[in-house]
Amino acid sequence: MNLETILPRNGLLFDEIELDPIFCKPKIMPLKSMTLVKLEKLQKQMEEKLKRVTDEGAEAADLLDKAPKEKRIDVWKADVDL
């Protein structure tokens, strides 16, 4: 740092300081924000839950398809003729 002395004209003494840039360490920013990480985690959980539900639904549908089906026609007929 270079200080240059200036002689006073009216009795006061000042020093001029040359301002040099001060470099600080670069700050490393995360690639993903915490909010984005939380949202991705929630989305992944919901996708897994949806997959489980659809798998369980497919298993239930398979069981219903394998169950014996009765074909019976249920027709209601009035006792009174009009």
C-alpha positions, 0 to 999 in steps of 0.5 A: 500500500502506497501512502503519499504525503501531502503537505498542508497549506493551511496547517492541516495534514492529510494522507491520500490512500490509493484504493486497491481492489481486495479479492476475496475467496470465491463462494461456491454456490450449490447447483440445486437449491434446497427447495428444489431438492425437497420438491424433487424428493416429494415428486419421487415419493409421489411417483413411488406411491402411485406405482405401488397403488397401480401395482396393487390395483393391477393385482386386484384386477387380476383376482377379479378376472380369475373369479368365477363369473355368474351370468344371470339376467335380472329382469323385473316384471310387474305382477299387474297387467296394464 
